[in-house]
Amino acid sequence: MTKSSDLREKFRAKFGGEPRIYRAPGRVNLIGEYTDFNDGFVMPAAIGRYCWVAAEPRADRKLAIYSENVSATYEWDFGRAILCAPVRGAIIRLEWRRR
């Protein structure tokens, strides 16, 4: 079984539904940290580790996140949560794409 199909099955067992699967490579900076934000020089490189995400839209304005690393589920209600501007922007964008 591949990592994506394994993740899909775990999502179905935990949340139900049919998720979309996303994968992003890990990254290391070979020259310094955070200098890329300050017009400095860095040499980022992707590494052989990945962050895997299975996601499915919900109609109740809640976000549920489960981490296999800590075996815990976290849930936020966006109708009541106070969020910083970047998080609010991401939520608005996701809601817009769902229409």
TILUMDREN-166107 format. One record per atom (N, C-alpha, C): atom name; residue in one letter; chain; residue number from 1; x, y, z. Coordinates in nm, 4 decimals, decimal comma, padded with zeros to 6 digits. Each point is the difference from the previous one (the first is absolute). Example, Ala and Ser with C-alpha at 12.3 -4.5 7.8 and 13.67 -1.06 7.14 Angstrom:
<pts>
<pt name="N" resn="a" chain="A" resi="1" u="01,3190" v="-00,5690" w="00,7800"/>
<pt name="CA" resn="a" chain="A" resi="1" u="-00,0890" v="00,1190" w="00,0000"/>
<pt name="C" resn="a" chain="A" resi="1" u="00,0900" v="00,1200" w="00,0000"/>
<pt name="N" resn="s" chain="A" resi="2" u="-00,0350" v="00,1050" w="-00,0720"/>
<pt name="CA" resn="s" chain="A" resi="2" u="00,0820" v="00,1190" w="00,0060"/>
<pt name="C" resn="s" chain="A" resi="2" u="-00,0770" v="00,1090" w="00,0730"/>
</pts>
This chain:
<pts>
<pt name="N" resn="m" chain="A" resi="1" u="00,0845" v="-00,1181" w="00,0000"/>
<pt name="CA" resn="m" chain="A" resi="1" u="-00,0845" v="00,1181" w="00,0000"/>
<pt name="C" resn="m" chain="A" resi="1" u="00,0892" v="00,1245" w="00,0000"/>
<pt name="N" resn="t" chain="A" resi="2" u="-00,0332" v="00,0989" w="-00,0809"/>
<pt name="CA" resn="t" chain="A" resi="2" u="00,0790" v="00,1229" w="-00,0045"/>
<pt name="C" resn="t" chain="A" resi="2" u="-00,0358" v="00,0910" w="00,1162"/>
<pt name="N" resn="k" chain="A" resi="3" u="00,0855" v="00,0971" w="00,0244"/>
<pt name="CA" resn="k" chain="A" resi="3" u="-00,0245" v="00,0953" w="00,1086"/>
<pt name="C" resn="k" chain="A" resi="3" u="-00,1329" v="00,0735" w="-00,0219"/>
<pt name="N" resn="s" chain="A" resi="4" u="-00,0295" v="00,0426" w="-00,1228"/>
<pt name="CA" resn="s" chain="A" resi="4" u="-00,1236" v="00,0743" w="-00,0252"/>
<pt name="C" resn="s" chain="A" resi="4" u="-00,1233" v="-00,0876" w="00,0193"/>
<pt name="N" resn="s" chain="A" resi="5" u="00,0038" v="-00,1249" w="-00,0446"/>
<pt name="CA" resn="s" chain="A" resi="5" u="-00,1173" v="-00,0864" w="00,0189"/>
<pt name="C" resn="s" chain="A" resi="5" u="-00,0167" v="-00,0385" w="00,1466"/>
<pt name="N" resn="d" chain="A" resi="6" u="00,1116" v="-00,0178" w="00,0705"/>
<pt name="CA" resn="d" chain="A" resi="6" u="-00,0049" v="-00,0276" w="00,1435"/>
<pt name="C" resn="d" chain="A" resi="6" u="-00,0613" v="00,1188" w="00,0749"/>
<pt name="N" resn="l" chain="A" resi="7" u="00,0428" v="00,1197" w="-00,0355"/>
<pt name="CA" resn="l" chain="A" resi="7" u="-00,0536" v="00,1212" w="00,0621"/>
<pt name="C" resn="l" chain="A" resi="7" u="-00,1494" v="00,0155" w="-00,0298"/>
<pt name="N" resn="r" chain="A" resi="8" u="-00,0395" v="-00,0278" w="-00,1236"/>
<pt name="CA" resn="r" chain="A" resi="8" u="-00,1413" v="00,0083" w="-00,0399"/>
<pt name="C" resn="r" chain="A" resi="8" u="-00,0864" v="-00,0948" w="00,0843"/>
<pt name="N" resn="e" chain="A" resi="9" u="00,0485" v="-00,1222" w="00,0204"/>
<pt name="CA" resn="e" chain="A" resi="9" u="-00,0744" v="-00,0981" w="00,0803"/>
<pt name="C" resn="e" chain="A" resi="9" u="-00,0101" v="00,0439" w="00,1463"/>
<pt name="N" resn="k" chain="A" resi="10" u="00,1078" v="00,0538" w="00,0542"/>
<pt name="CA" resn="k" chain="A" resi="10" u="-00,0025" v="00,0480" w="00,1385"/>
<pt name="C" resn="k" chain="A" resi="10" u="-00,0967" v="00,1174" w="00,0158"/>
<pt name="N" resn="f" chain="A" resi="11" u="-00,0034" v="00,0883" w="-00,1000"/>
<pt name="CA" resn="f" chain="A" resi="11" u="-00,0931" v="00,1135" w="00,0039"/>
<pt name="C" resn="f" chain="A" resi="11" u="-00,1441" v="-00,0498" w="-00,0010"/>
<pt name="N" resn="r" chain="A" resi="12" u="-00,0306" v="-00,0920" w="-00,0888"/>
<pt name="CA" resn="r" chain="A" resi="12" u="-00,1359" v="-00,0550" w="-00,0083"/>
<pt name="C" resn="r" chain="A" resi="12" u="-00,0421" v="-00,0626" w="00,1324"/>
<pt name="N" resn="a" chain="A" resi="13" u="00,0920" v="-00,0746" w="00,0634"/>
<pt name="CA" resn="a" chain="A" resi="13" u="-00,0316" v="-00,0647" w="00,1275"/>
<pt name="C" resn="a" chain="A" resi="13" u="-00,0226" v="00,1023" w="00,1111"/>
<pt name="N" resn="k" chain="A" resi="14" u="00,0754" v="00,1095" w="-00,0015"/>
<pt name="CA" resn="k" chain="A" resi="14" u="-00,0083" v="00,0999" w="00,1079"/>
<pt name="C" resn="k" chain="A" resi="14" u="-00,1135" v="00,0996" w="-00,0210"/>
<pt name="N" resn="f" chain="A" resi="15" u="-00,0144" v="00,0522" w="-00,1251"/>
<pt name="CA" resn="f" chain="A" resi="15" u="-00,0940" v="00,1089" w="-00,0256"/>
<pt name="C" resn="f" chain="A" resi="15" u="-00,1129" v="-00,0362" w="-00,0966"/>
<pt name="N" resn="g" chain="A" resi="16" u="00,0140" v="-00,1083" w="-00,0752"/>
<pt name="CA" resn="g" chain="A" resi="16" u="-00,0957" v="-00,0310" w="-00,1054"/>
<pt name="C" resn="g" chain="A" resi="16" u="00,0289" v="00,0881" w="-00,1207"/>
<pt name="N" resn="g" chain="A" resi="17" u="-00,0734" v="-00,0183" w="-00,1056"/>
<pt name="CA" resn="g" chain="A" resi="17" u="00,0163" v="00,0862" w="-00,1165"/>
<pt name="C" resn="g" chain="A" resi="17" u="00,1177" v="-00,0375" w="-00,0872"/>
<pt name="N" resn="e" chain="A" resi="18" u="00,0199" v="00,0792" w="-00,1039"/>
<pt name="CA" resn="e" chain="A" resi="18" u="00,1042" v="-00,0249" w="-00,0994"/>
<pt name="C" resn="e" chain="A" resi="18" u="00,0971" v="00,1171" w="-00,0031"/>
<pt name="N" resn="p" chain="A" resi="19" u="00,1201" v="-00,0162" w="00,0569"/>
<pt name="CA" resn="p" chain="A" resi="19" u="00,0937" v="00,1125" w="00,0085"/>
<pt name="C" resn="p" chain="A" resi="19" u="00,0794" v="00,0214" w="-00,1281"/>
<pt name="N" resn="r" chain="A" resi="20" u="00,0518" v="00,1215" w="-00,0146"/>
<pt name="CA" resn="r" chain="A" resi="20" u="00,1039" v="00,0289" w="-00,0981"/>
<pt name="C" resn="r" chain="A" resi="20" u="00,1322" v="-00,0120" w="00,0740"/>
<pt name="N" resn="i" chain="A" resi="21" u="00,1010" v="-00,0510" w="-00,0666"/>
<pt name="CA" resn="i" chain="A" resi="21" u="00,1298" v="-00,0242" w="00,0620"/>
<pt name="C" resn="i" chain="A" resi="21" u="00,1008" v="00,1028" w="-00,0530"/>
<pt name="N" resn="y" chain="A" resi="22" u="00,0765" v="00,0588" w="00,0926"/>
<pt name="CA" resn="y" chain="A" resi="22" u="00,1030" v="00,0978" w="-00,0353"/>
<pt name="C" resn="y" chain="A" resi="22" u="00,1317" v="-00,0432" w="00,0633"/>
<pt name="N" resn="r" chain="A" resi="23" u="00,1108" v="00,0349" w="-00,0655"/>
<pt name="CA" resn="r" chain="A" resi="23" u="00,1318" v="-00,0333" w="00,0519"/>
<pt name="C" resn="r" chain="A" resi="23" u="00,0944" v="00,1168" w="-00,0264"/>
<pt name="N" resn="a" chain="A" resi="24" u="00,0766" v="00,0391" w="00,1007"/>
<pt name="CA" resn="a" chain="A" resi="24" u="00,0982" v="00,1083" w="-00,0148"/>
<pt name="C" resn="a" chain="A" resi="24" u="00,1336" v="-00,0498" w="00,0528"/>
<pt name="N" resn="p" chain="A" resi="25" u="00,1090" v="00,0289" w="-00,0716"/>
<pt name="CA" resn="p" chain="A" resi="25" u="00,1311" v="-00,0467" w="00,0462"/>
<pt name="C" resn="p" chain="A" resi="25" u="00,0497" v="00,0808" w="00,1201"/>
<pt name="N" resn="g" chain="A" resi="26" u="00,0793" v="-00,0661" w="00,0817"/>
<pt name="CA" resn="g" chain="A" resi="26" u="00,0685" v="00,0716" w="00,1067"/>
<pt name="C" resn="g" chain="A" resi="26" u="00,1053" v="00,0901" w="-00,0611"/>
<pt name="N" resn="r" chain="A" resi="27" u="00,0514" v="00,0921" w="00,0788"/>
<pt name="CA" resn="r" chain="A" resi="27" u="00,0972" v="00,0963" w="-00,0526"/>
<pt name="C" resn="r" chain="A" resi="27" u="00,1067" v="00,0264" w="00,1054"/>
<pt name="N" resn="v" chain="A" resi="28" u="00,1216" v="00,0162" w="-00,0467"/>
<pt name="CA" resn="v" chain="A" resi="28" u="00,1092" v="00,0433" w="00,0866"/>
<pt name="C" resn="v" chain="A" resi="28" u="00,0651" v="00,1202" w="-00,0648"/>
<pt name="N" resn="n" chain="A" resi="29" u="00,0535" v="00,0883" w="00,0816"/>
<pt name="CA" resn="n" chain="A" resi="29" u="00,0779" v="00,1138" w="-00,0488"/>
<pt name="C" resn="n" chain="A" resi="29" u="00,1464" v="-00,0302" w="00,0279"/>
<pt name="N" resn="l" chain="A" resi="30" u="00,0769" v="-00,0119" w="-00,1062"/>
<pt name="CA" resn="l" chain="A" resi="30" u="00,1411" v="-00,0352" w="00,0167"/>
<pt name="C" resn="l" chain="A" resi="30" u="00,0856" v="00,1177" w="00,0444"/>
<pt name="N" resn="i" chain="A" resi="31" u="-00,0467" v="00,1207" w="-00,0250"/>
<pt name="CA" resn="i" chain="A" resi="31" u="00,0743" v="00,1191" w="00,0410"/>
<pt name="C" resn="i" chain="A" resi="31" u="-00,0942" v="00,0882" w="00,0818"/>
<pt name="N" resn="g" chain="A" resi="32" u="00,0026" v="-00,0109" w="00,1292"/>
<pt name="CA" resn="g" chain="A" resi="32" u="-00,0764" v="00,0904" w="00,0856"/>
<pt name="C" resn="g" chain="A" resi="32" u="-00,1474" v="-00,0333" w="00,0113"/>
<pt name="N" resn="e" chain="A" resi="33" u="-00,0639" v="00,0688" w="00,0901"/>
<pt name="CA" resn="e" chain="A" resi="33" u="-00,1432" v="-00,0107" w="00,0247"/>
<pt name="C" resn="e" chain="A" resi="33" u="-00,0624" v="00,1382" w="-00,0041"/>
<pt name="N" resn="y" chain="A" resi="34" u="-00,1119" v="00,0129" w="-00,0626"/>
<pt name="CA" resn="y" chain="A" resi="34" u="-00,0804" v="00,1224" w="-00,0043"/>
<pt name="C" resn="y" chain="A" resi="34" u="00,0664" v="00,1166" w="-00,0707"/>
<pt name="N" resn="t" chain="A" resi="35" u="00,1170" v="-00,0192" w="-00,0555"/>
<pt name="CA" resn="t" chain="A" resi="35" u="00,0602" v="00,1127" w="-00,0710"/>
<pt name="C" resn="t" chain="A" resi="35" u="-00,0684" v="00,0237" w="-00,1346"/>
<pt name="N" resn="d" chain="A" resi="36" u="-00,0734" v="-00,0998" w="-00,0493"/>
<pt name="CA" resn="d" chain="A" resi="36" u="-00,0726" v="00,0197" w="-00,1260"/>
<pt name="C" resn="d" chain="A" resi="36" u="-00,1118" v="00,1026" w="00,0160"/>
<pt name="N" resn="f" chain="A" resi="37" u="-00,0453" v="00,0241" w="00,1225"/>
<pt name="CA" resn="f" chain="A" resi="37" u="-00,1031" v="00,1006" w="00,0243"/>
<pt name="C" resn="f" chain="A" resi="37" u="00,0604" v="00,1398" w="00,0115"/>
<pt name="N" resn="n" chain="A" resi="38" u="00,1315" v="00,0079" w="00,0136"/>
<pt name="CA" resn="n" chain="A" resi="38" u="00,0676" v="00,1278" w="00,0226"/>
<pt name="C" resn="n" chain="A" resi="38" u="00,0984" v="00,0339" w="-00,1111"/>
<pt name="N" resn="d" chain="A" resi="39" u="-00,0295" v="-00,0370" w="-00,1221"/>
<pt name="CA" resn="d" chain="A" resi="39" u="00,0848" v="00,0260" w="-00,1164"/>
<pt name="C" resn="d" chain="A" resi="39" u="00,1403" v="-00,0585" w="00,0147"/>
<pt name="N" resn="g" chain="A" resi="40" u="00,0112" v="-00,1085" w="00,0716"/>
<pt name="CA" resn="g" chain="A" resi="40" u="00,1295" v="-00,0654" w="00,0156"/>
<pt name="C" resn="g" chain="A" resi="40" u="00,0088" v="-00,1202" w="-00,0914"/>
<pt name="N" resn="f" chain="A" resi="41" u="00,1034" v="-00,0773" w="00,0186"/>
<pt name="CA" resn="f" chain="A" resi="41" u="00,0222" v="-00,1146" w="-00,0863"/>
<pt name="C" resn="f" chain="A" resi="41" u="-00,0276" v="-00,1292" w="00,0759"/>
<pt name="N" resn="v" chain="A" resi="42" u="-00,0733" v="-00,0872" w="-00,0627"/>
<pt name="CA" resn="v" chain="A" resi="42" u="-00,0214" v="-00,1342" w="00,0533"/>
<pt name="C" resn="v" chain="A" resi="42" u="00,0084" v="-00,0972" w="-00,1159"/>
<pt name="N" resn="m" chain="A" resi="43" u="00,0085" v="-00,1255" w="00,0342"/>
<pt name="CA" resn="m" chain="A" resi="43" u="00,0021" v="-00,1036" w="-00,1023"/>
<pt name="C" resn="m" chain="A" resi="43" u="-00,0954" v="-00,1099" w="00,0433"/>
<pt name="N" resn="p" chain="A" resi="44" u="-00,1327" v="00,0204" w="-00,0204"/>
<pt name="CA" resn="p" chain="A" resi="44" u="-00,0969" v="-00,1019" w="00,0417"/>
<pt name="C" resn="p" chain="A" resi="44" u="00,0052" v="-00,1212" w="-00,0922"/>
<pt name="N" resn="a" chain="A" resi="45" u="-00,0275" v="-00,1145" w="00,0580"/>
<pt name="CA" resn="a" chain="A" resi="45" u="-00,0036" v="-00,1236" w="-00,0777"/>
<pt name="C" resn="a" chain="A" resi="45" u="-00,1089" v="-00,0907" w="00,0554"/>
<pt name="N" resn="a" chain="A" resi="46" u="-00,0710" v="-00,0664" w="-00,0888"/>
<pt name="CA" resn="a" chain="A" resi="46" u="-00,1003" v="-00,0985" w="00,0421"/>
<pt name="C" resn="a" chain="A" resi="46" u="00,0728" v="-00,1242" w="00,0493"/>
<pt name="N" resn="i" chain="A" resi="47" u="-00,0600" v="-00,0669" w="00,0979"/>
<pt name="CA" resn="i" chain="A" resi="47" u="00,0582" v="-00,1234" w="00,0536"/>
<pt name="C" resn="i" chain="A" resi="47" u="-00,0991" v="-00,1141" w="-00,0206"/>
<pt name="N" resn="g" chain="A" resi="48" u="00,0409" v="-00,1200" w="00,0293"/>
<pt name="CA" resn="g" chain="A" resi="48" u="-00,0812" v="-00,1184" w="-00,0251"/>
<pt name="C" resn="g" chain="A" resi="48" u="-00,1067" v="-00,0291" w="00,1038"/>
<pt name="N" resn="r" chain="A" resi="49" u="-00,0384" v="00,0974" w="00,0770"/>
<pt name="CA" resn="r" chain="A" resi="49" u="-00,1104" v="-00,0146" w="00,0954"/>
<pt name="C" resn="r" chain="A" resi="49" u="-00,1138" v="00,0890" w="-00,0476"/>
<pt name="N" resn="y" chain="A" resi="50" u="-00,1225" v="-00,0394" w="00,0309"/>
<pt name="CA" resn="y" chain="A" resi="50" u="-00,1162" v="00,0722" w="-00,0517"/>
<pt name="C" resn="y" chain="A" resi="50" u="-00,1024" v="00,0240" w="00,1092"/>
<pt name="N" resn="c" chain="A" resi="51" u="-00,0806" v="00,1000" w="-00,0227"/>
<pt name="CA" resn="c" chain="A" resi="51" u="-00,1183" v="00,0237" w="00,0815"/>
<pt name="C" resn="c" chain="A" resi="51" u="-00,1190" v="-00,0447" w="-00,0848"/>
<pt name="N" resn="w" chain="A" resi="52" u="-00,0749" v="-00,0961" w="00,0479"/>
<pt name="CA" resn="w" chain="A" resi="52" u="-00,1167" v="-00,0521" w="-00,0712"/>
<pt name="C" resn="w" chain="A" resi="52" u="-00,1266" v="00,0536" w="00,0642"/>
<pt name="N" resn="v" chain="A" resi="53" u="-00,0967" v="00,0385" w="-00,0822"/>
<pt name="CA" resn="v" chain="A" resi="53" u="-00,1275" v="00,0525" w="00,0494"/>
<pt name="C" resn="v" chain="A" resi="53" u="-00,1139" v="-00,0628" w="-00,0788"/>
<pt name="N" resn="a" chain="A" resi="54" u="-00,1024" v="-00,0435" w="00,0714"/>
<pt name="CA" resn="a" chain="A" resi="54" u="-00,1259" v="-00,0449" w="-00,0614"/>
<pt name="C" resn="a" chain="A" resi="54" u="-00,1055" v="00,0994" w="00,0448"/>
<pt name="N" resn="a" chain="A" resi="55" u="-00,0768" v="00,0544" w="-00,0935"/>
<pt name="CA" resn="a" chain="A" resi="55" u="-00,0963" v="00,1042" w="00,0347"/>
<pt name="C" resn="a" chain="A" resi="55" u="-00,1287" v="-00,0172" w="-00,0780"/>
<pt name="N" resn="e" chain="A" resi="56" u="-00,1082" v="00,0431" w="00,0644"/>
<pt name="CA" resn="e" chain="A" resi="56" u="-00,1319" v="-00,0020" w="-00,0631"/>
<pt name="C" resn="e" chain="A" resi="56" u="-00,0794" v="00,1193" w="00,0533"/>
<pt name="N" resn="p" chain="A" resi="57" u="-00,0739" v="00,0710" w="-00,0860"/>
<pt name="CA" resn="p" chain="A" resi="57" u="-00,0801" v="00,1140" w="00,0481"/>
<pt name="C" resn="p" chain="A" resi="57" u="-00,1085" v="-00,0448" w="00,0978"/>
<pt name="N" resn="r" chain="A" resi="58" u="-00,0353" v="00,0916" w="00,0911"/>
<pt name="CA" resn="r" chain="A" resi="58" u="-00,1096" v="-00,0227" w="00,0943"/>
<pt name="C" resn="r" chain="A" resi="58" u="-00,0969" v="00,1165" w="-00,0121"/>
<pt name="N" resn="a" chain="A" resi="59" u="-00,1244" v="-00,0247" w="00,0300"/>
<pt name="CA" resn="a" chain="A" resi="59" u="-00,1019" v="00,1046" w="-00,0097"/>
<pt name="C" resn="a" chain="A" resi="59" u="-00,0206" v="00,0741" w="00,1323"/>
<pt name="N" resn="d" chain="A" resi="60" u="00,0591" v="-00,0469" w="00,1087"/>
<pt name="CA" resn="d" chain="A" resi="60" u="-00,0280" v="00,0573" w="00,1317"/>
<pt name="C" resn="d" chain="A" resi="60" u="00,1013" v="00,1038" w="00,0471"/>
<pt name="N" resn="r" chain="A" resi="61" u="00,0896" v="00,0481" w="-00,0853"/>
<pt name="CA" resn="r" chain="A" resi="61" u="00,0996" v="00,1020" w="00,0332"/>
<pt name="C" resn="r" chain="A" resi="61" u="00,0920" v="-00,0454" w="00,1140"/>
<pt name="N" resn="k" chain="A" resi="62" u="00,0298" v="-00,1286" w="00,0045"/>
<pt name="CA" resn="k" chain="A" resi="62" u="00,0939" v="-00,0536" w="00,0988"/>
<pt name="C" resn="k" chain="A" resi="62" u="00,1179" v="-00,0618" w="-00,0726"/>
<pt name="N" resn="l" chain="A" resi="63" u="00,1123" v="00,0001" w="00,0695"/>
<pt name="CA" resn="l" chain="A" resi="63" u="00,1204" v="-00,0633" w="-00,0500"/>
<pt name="C" resn="l" chain="A" resi="63" u="00,0416" v="-00,1045" w="00,1019"/>
<pt name="N" resn="a" chain="A" resi="64" u="00,0140" v="-00,1236" w="-00,0460"/>
<pt name="CA" resn="a" chain="A" resi="64" u="00,0476" v="-00,1074" w="00,0873"/>
<pt name="C" resn="a" chain="A" resi="64" u="00,1335" v="-00,0473" w="-00,0547"/>
<pt name="N" resn="i" chain="A" resi="65" u="00,0996" v="-00,0069" w="00,0861"/>
<pt name="CA" resn="i" chain="A" resi="65" u="00,1333" v="-00,0455" w="-00,0392"/>
<pt name="C" resn="i" chain="A" resi="65" u="00,0381" v="-00,1167" w="00,0907"/>
<pt name="N" resn="y" chain="A" resi="66" u="00,0435" v="-00,1073" w="-00,0638"/>
<pt name="CA" resn="y" chain="A" resi="66" u="00,0499" v="-00,1147" w="00,0742"/>
<pt name="C" resn="y" chain="A" resi="66" u="00,1475" v="-00,0177" w="-00,0328"/>
<pt name="N" resn="s" chain="A" resi="67" u="00,0817" v="-00,0173" w="00,1000"/>
<pt name="CA" resn="s" chain="A" resi="67" u="00,1431" v="-00,0233" w="-00,0192"/>
<pt name="C" resn="s" chain="A" resi="67" u="00,0334" v="-00,1423" w="00,0420"/>
<pt name="N" resn="e" chain="A" resi="68" u="00,0564" v="-00,0761" w="-00,0925"/>
<pt name="CA" resn="e" chain="A" resi="68" u="00,0454" v="-00,1346" w="00,0356"/>
<pt name="C" resn="e" chain="A" resi="68" u="00,1202" v="00,0046" w="00,0940"/>
<pt name="N" resn="n" chain="A" resi="69" u="00,0796" v="00,1061" w="-00,0098"/>
<pt name="CA" resn="n" chain="A" resi="69" u="00,1209" v="00,0102" w="00,0833"/>
<pt name="C" resn="n" chain="A" resi="69" u="-00,0326" v="00,0091" w="00,1482"/>
<pt name="N" resn="v" chain="A" resi="70" u="-00,1104" v="00,0664" w="00,0348"/>
<pt name="CA" resn="v" chain="A" resi="70" u="-00,0359" v="00,0151" w="00,1415"/>
<pt name="C" resn="v" chain="A" resi="70" u="-00,1311" v="-00,0697" w="00,0341"/>
<pt name="N" resn="s" chain="A" resi="71" u="-00,0595" v="-00,0682" w="-00,0977"/>
<pt name="CA" resn="s" chain="A" resi="71" u="-00,1266" v="-00,0742" w="00,0197"/>
<pt name="C" resn="s" chain="A" resi="71" u="-00,1065" v="00,0857" w="00,0662"/>
<pt name="N" resn="a" chain="A" resi="72" u="-00,0209" v="00,1196" w="-00,0552"/>
<pt name="CA" resn="a" chain="A" resi="72" u="-00,0990" v="00,0915" w="00,0581"/>
<pt name="C" resn="a" chain="A" resi="72" u="-00,0751" v="00,0725" w="-00,1117"/>
<pt name="N" resn="t" chain="A" resi="73" u="-00,1247" v="00,0362" w="00,0300"/>
<pt name="CA" resn="t" chain="A" resi="73" u="-00,0829" v="00,0768" w="-00,0919"/>
<pt name="C" resn="t" chain="A" resi="73" u="-00,0241" v="00,1374" w="00,0591"/>
<pt name="N" resn="y" chain="A" resi="74" u="00,0147" v="00,1035" w="-00,0804"/>
<pt name="CA" resn="y" chain="A" resi="74" u="-00,0254" v="00,1377" w="00,0401"/>
<pt name="C" resn="y" chain="A" resi="74" u="-00,1130" v="00,0526" w="-00,0874"/>
<pt name="N" resn="e" chain="A" resi="75" u="-00,0904" v="00,0763" w="00,0586"/>
<pt name="CA" resn="e" chain="A" resi="75" u="-00,1130" v="00,0526" w="-00,0765"/>
<pt name="C" resn="e" chain="A" resi="75" u="-00,0207" v="00,1469" w="00,0313"/>
<pt name="N" resn="w" chain="A" resi="76" u="-00,0232" v="00,0786" w="-00,1059"/>
<pt name="CA" resn="w" chain="A" resi="76" u="-00,0276" v="00,1426" w="00,0126"/>
<pt name="C" resn="w" chain="A" resi="76" u="-00,1338" v="00,0312" w="-00,0623"/>
<pt name="N" resn="d" chain="A" resi="77" u="-00,0746" v="00,0888" w="00,0631"/>
<pt name="CA" resn="d" chain="A" resi="77" u="-00,1259" v="00,0506" w="-00,0548"/>
<pt name="C" resn="d" chain="A" resi="77" u="00,0275" v="00,1413" w="-00,0489"/>
<pt name="N" resn="f" chain="A" resi="78" u="00,0036" v="00,0188" w="-00,1317"/>
<pt name="CA" resn="f" chain="A" resi="78" u="00,0328" v="00,1300" w="-00,0566"/>
<pt name="C" resn="f" chain="A" resi="78" u="-00,1097" v="00,1031" w="00,0219"/>
<pt name="N" resn="g" chain="A" resi="79" u="-00,1179" v="-00,0442" w="00,0352"/>
<pt name="CA" resn="g" chain="A" resi="79" u="-00,1071" v="00,0930" w="00,0320"/>
<pt name="C" resn="g" chain="A" resi="79" u="00,0237" v="00,0723" w="00,1317"/>
<pt name="N" resn="r" chain="A" resi="80" u="00,0815" v="-00,0595" w="00,0888"/>
<pt name="CA" resn="r" chain="A" resi="80" u="00,0248" v="00,0592" w="00,1315"/>
<pt name="C" resn="r" chain="A" resi="80" u="00,1459" v="00,0326" w="00,0257"/>
<pt name="N" resn="a" chain="A" resi="81" u="00,0892" v="-00,0509" w="-00,0817"/>
<pt name="CA" resn="a" chain="A" resi="81" u="00,1427" v="00,0179" w="00,0264"/>
<pt name="C" resn="a" chain="A" resi="81" u="00,0482" v="00,1396" w="-00,0385"/>
<pt name="N" resn="i" chain="A" resi="82" u="00,0957" v="00,0505" w="00,0754"/>
<pt name="CA" resn="i" chain="A" resi="82" u="00,0685" v="00,1250" w="-00,0335"/>
<pt name="C" resn="i" chain="A" resi="82" u="00,1286" v="-00,0401" w="-00,0702"/>
<pt name="N" resn="l" chain="A" resi="83" u="00,0120" v="00,0411" w="-00,1251"/>
<pt name="CA" resn="l" chain="A" resi="83" u="00,1122" v="-00,0452" w="-00,0816"/>
<pt name="C" resn="l" chain="A" resi="83" u="00,0826" v="00,1171" w="-00,0489"/>
<pt name="N" resn="c" chain="A" resi="84" u="00,1278" v="-00,0259" w="-00,0233"/>
<pt name="CA" resn="c" chain="A" resi="84" u="00,0860" v="00,1032" w="-00,0570"/>
<pt name="C" resn="c" chain="A" resi="84" u="-00,0334" v="00,0174" w="-00,1488"/>
<pt name="N" resn="a" chain="A" resi="85" u="00,0396" v="00,1113" w="-00,0567"/>
<pt name="CA" resn="a" chain="A" resi="85" u="-00,0358" v="00,0351" w="-00,1377"/>
<pt name="C" resn="a" chain="A" resi="85" u="00,0412" v="-00,1054" w="-00,1027"/>
<pt name="N" resn="p" chain="A" resi="86" u="00,1203" v="-00,0564" w="00,0039"/>
<pt name="CA" resn="p" chain="A" resi="86" u="00,0351" v="-00,1007" w="-00,1016"/>
<pt name="C" resn="p" chain="A" resi="86" u="-00,0898" v="-00,1234" w="00,0044"/>
<pt name="N" resn="v" chain="A" resi="87" u="-00,0374" v="-00,0429" w="00,1201"/>
<pt name="CA" resn="v" chain="A" resi="87" u="-00,0873" v="-00,1169" w="00,0128"/>
<pt name="C" resn="v" chain="A" resi="87" u="-00,1397" v="00,0340" w="-00,0521"/>
<pt name="N" resn="r" chain="A" resi="88" u="-00,0514" v="00,1175" w="00,0355"/>
<pt name="CA" resn="r" chain="A" resi="88" u="-00,1313" v="00,0424" w="-00,0524"/>
<pt name="C" resn="r" chain="A" resi="88" u="00,0032" v="00,0045" w="-00,1519"/>
<pt name="N" resn="g" chain="A" resi="89" u="00,1074" v="00,0531" w="-00,0575"/>
<pt name="CA" resn="g" chain="A" resi="89" u="00,0127" v="00,0070" w="-00,1455"/>
<pt name="C" resn="g" chain="A" resi="89" u="-00,0018" v="-00,1372" w="-00,0644"/>
<pt name="N" resn="a" chain="A" resi="90" u="00,0694" v="-00,0957" w="00,0598"/>
<pt name="CA" resn="a" chain="A" resi="90" u="00,0020" v="-00,1363" w="-00,0546"/>
<pt name="C" resn="a" chain="A" resi="90" u="-00,1387" v="-00,0623" w="00,0056"/>
<pt name="N" resn="i" chain="A" resi="91" u="-00,0724" v="00,0238" w="00,1089"/>
<pt name="CA" resn="i" chain="A" resi="91" u="-00,1353" v="-00,0550" w="00,0129"/>
<pt name="C" resn="i" chain="A" resi="91" u="-00,0930" v="00,0609" w="-00,1035"/>
<pt name="N" resn="i" chain="A" resi="92" u="00,0081" v="00,1310" w="-00,0175"/>
<pt name="CA" resn="i" chain="A" resi="92" u="-00,0844" v="00,0671" w="-00,0993"/>
<pt name="C" resn="i" chain="A" resi="92" u="00,0293" v="-00,0555" w="-00,1386"/>
<pt name="N" resn="r" chain="A" resi="93" u="00,1267" v="-00,0195" w="-00,0308"/>
<pt name="CA" resn="r" chain="A" resi="93" u="00,0383" v="-00,0537" w="-00,1308"/>
<pt name="C" resn="r" chain="A" resi="93" u="-00,0527" v="-00,1417" w="-00,0192"/>
<pt name="N" resn="l" chain="A" resi="94" u="00,0099" v="-00,0848" w="00,1018"/>
<pt name="CA" resn="l" chain="A" resi="94" u="-00,0514" v="-00,1362" w="-00,0098"/>
<pt name="C" resn="l" chain="A" resi="94" u="-00,1511" v="-00,0006" w="-00,0172"/>
<pt name="N" resn="e" chain="A" resi="95" u="-00,0695" v="00,0878" w="00,0722"/>
<pt name="CA" resn="e" chain="A" resi="95" u="-00,1459" v="00,0080" w="-00,0161"/>
<pt name="C" resn="e" chain="A" resi="95" u="-00,0369" v="00,0470" w="-00,1392"/>
<pt name="N" resn="w" chain="A" resi="96" u="00,0757" v="00,0943" w="-00,0540"/>
<pt name="CA" resn="w" chain="A" resi="96" u="-00,0273" v="00,0514" w="-00,1340"/>
<pt name="C" resn="w" chain="A" resi="96" u="00,0188" v="-00,1096" w="-00,1046"/>
<pt name="N" resn="r" chain="A" resi="97" u="00,1038" v="-00,0809" w="00,0156"/>
<pt name="CA" resn="r" chain="A" resi="97" u="00,0273" v="-00,1082" w="-00,0970"/>
<pt name="C" resn="r" chain="A" resi="97" u="-00,1092" v="-00,1052" w="00,0028"/>
<pt name="N" resn="r" chain="A" resi="98" u="-00,0647" v="-00,0187" w="00,1139"/>
<pt name="CA" resn="r" chain="A" resi="98" u="-00,1033" v="-00,1037" w="00,0128"/>
<pt name="C" resn="r" chain="A" resi="98" u="-00,1266" v="00,0362" w="-00,0765"/>
<pt name="N" resn="r" chain="A" resi="99" u="-00,0210" v="00,1255" w="-00,0287"/>
<pt name="CA" resn="r" chain="A" resi="99" u="-00,1235" v="00,0430" w="-00,0687"/>
<pt name="C" resn="r" chain="A" resi="99" u="-00,0012" v="-00,0378" w="-00,1438"/>
</pts>
